[in-house]
């Protein structure tokens, strides 16, 4: 079964969202207890939302100067990250590309967000191709 076939029509819940700061230390841009979901529709649309558990407390703990990217700084300030767009999969490279048409962060709109995608059982691992230190782990939601 291809990555595309495993993703179409599924929903996933965030387990871990981590990155590294400029010094190589593990950080959690939206806190260790961030929550979120990602949905893959049958029309090849992806929608992702991630929220800090406690935005004010999370932001107070941050030294924004240690983040690697402006996007991580924006996410921390907002306490939220969300975007959506049509997606396609390069099965050979295991790359998931989202053609972003809606985003809380304006600089994402009109861009292609490329993620390395690995699925093991009911766990989805995504890492940013341009920033491989940025990693997300998702658990597949089961239909009730």
Secondary structure, DSSP 8 states (H G I E B T S, - for coil): --HHHHHTTEEEEEEEEEEE-TTS-EE-TT-TT-EEEEEE-TTSEEEEEEE-SSHHHHHHT--GGG-SSHHHHHHHHHTEEEEEEEEEEETTTTEEEEEEEEESSGGGTT-EEEEEEEEETTEEEEEESS-TT-EEEEEE----
